[in-house]
Amino acid sequence: MKKATDWRAALTQIAEAEGMEIGKQEEEKAAEPAFKKQSFTIKVEKRGAGQKKATIIYGYNGSEEELADFGAQLRKKMSTGGSARGGEILLQGDVAQAATKLLEEMGHKAKVLK
């Protein structure tokens, strides 16, 4: 039986033999932030039929795709549900203080409106 070879490993060996660097561009892309540091406004509102509290993060500047990725990242780090569309990120529950702290740790500016 022939041993199956990993095509990535084989390609890497060939590239190294030729003096090329493969995968470096992907690492550079991952190192760059999806967007520059921004200033956000955070407000807790009652939304929906049951008038449950929701934390809304306003002030995002960028594409809808980046907004969706950033919203997913926030929801994952905060262990909450929500959505991201139309330039705003909605997080379920009253998590304004935690969102402010997380955004500031990420290097953004955040201000909570009362």
Buried (B, 14 or more C-beta within 10 A) or exposed (E): EEEEEEEEEEEBEEEEEEEEEEEEEEEEEEEEEEBEEBEBBBBBBEEEEEEEBBBBBEBBEBEEEBBBBBBBBBBEEBEBEBBBEEEBBBBBBBBBEBBBEBBEEBEBEBEBEE
